[in-house]
């Protein structure tokens, strides 16, 4: 029997995928909050900035990197600026940058080990090496399509 264009097999896979994402996101959020006081959104911004040259990115680059709408990024950066984790910097031609502060770098450094341990505990250690490769391949295939189907929203 098909429902809404999906076979039973496809529907079972889709529902398991969605439920796994929701539970995993919630568990990761709980661990980050309890361990460091950071939200998953905070952590994502800090990681993206820490990997950028000079610890800063133009706002549109950061929103592209995170796949966030401009308004979501604006509100997130406002909250993080108030906490001293990032700062806004002006650039040439009215460009706005988000930059990692020393406090933000410290917060990330303190949160990263326990976050990585939790990711390992919840996901990596549950999979074989082959399944890890499959997960990466499947995720990349879907992301590649999503990027070509609906180009970045931040620009």
Buried (B, 14 or more C-beta within 10 A) or exposed (E): EEEEEEEEEEBEEEEEEEEEEEEEEEBBBEBBEEBBEBBBBBBBBBBBBBEBEEBBBBBBBBBBBBBBEEEBBBEBBEBBBEBEBBBBEEEEEEEBBBBBBEBBBEBBEBBBEBBEEBBEEBBEEEEEEEEEEEEEEEEEEEEEEEEEEEEBBBE
